Amino acid sequence: MPKDAPYRIRSMEVIHARGQSPVNRMHATSEVVDLNAWRPQFKPGDRIVIEIKTVTRRTYQGQDEKVEVKNEVHSVDIK
């Protein structure tokens, strides 16, 4: 069914981390995140940590329903 099941991130925490400490933090309400303001502070060895909080799925009837998210944390190294 082509109109069923598009998933969307509705909220997530995005953290610029250095070692065990956060440098910057933002709460995002979309999959599109602009990190340009943080770029001058990036150093090799830092990382971006993304914790997905809320996800929805569009049903074939055009309604969004909440999807259970279980400990969705992703880390991206900055080189």
C-alpha positions in Angstrom: 0.0 0.0 0.0 1.9 3.1 -1.2 0.1 5.5 1.1 0.6 3.5 4.2 3.4 3.8 6.8 5.5 6.9 6.0 7.3 7.4 9.3 8.3 10.9 10.7 10.4 12.0 13.6 8.3 14.4 15.6 10.7 15.2 18.5 14.3 14.4 19.3 17.2 15.7 21.4 20.4 16.6 19.5 23.5 17.0 21.5 27.0 18.1 20.5 29.2 16.2 22.9 32.9 16.3 23.8 34.0 13.4 26.0 31.3 12.8 28.5 30.1 16.5 28.5 27.5 18.2 26.3 28.7 21.3 24.5 25.4 22.2 22.8 21.9 20.9 23.1 18.8 21.4 21.0 15.3 20.0 21.0 14.1 19.4 17.4 10.6 18.8 16.2 11.4 17.6 12.7 13.9 15.4 11.0 15.6 18.5 9.5 18.2 19.9 11.9 20.4 22.9 11.2 23.8 22.5 12.9 25.5 25.4 11.1 25.7 27.5 14.3 27.6 24.7 16.1 30.1 24.1 13.3 32.8 26.6 14.5 32.9 24.7 17.8 33.4 21.2 16.4 36.7 19.5 17.1 38.0 16.1 16.0 36.8 13.5 18.5 33.5 15.3 19.2 30.3 13.6 18.3 26.6 14.4 17.6 24.3 12.3 19.7 20.7 12.0 18.6 18.0 10.7 20.9 14.7 10.1 19.1 11.8 10.8 21.5 8.6 10.7 19.3 7.8 9.1 16.0 4.6 9.0 14.1 3.4 6.8 11.2 0.8 8.0 8.6 -1.9 5.4 8.1 -3.6 4.7 4.8 -6.5 6.8 6.0 -4.2 9.8 6.3 -4.0 9.9 10.1 -0.9 10.1 12.2 -0.5 7.5 14.9 2.2 7.5 17.5 4.8 4.7 17.2 6.5 3.2 20.3 10.2 4.1 20.3 12.6 2.0 22.4 15.8 3.6 23.4 16.7 5.1 20.0 20.0 6.8 20.5 22.5 7.3 17.6 26.0 8.8 17.7 27.9 10.4 14.8 31.6 11.0 15.2 33.0 14.4 14.0 36.4 14.0 12.3 
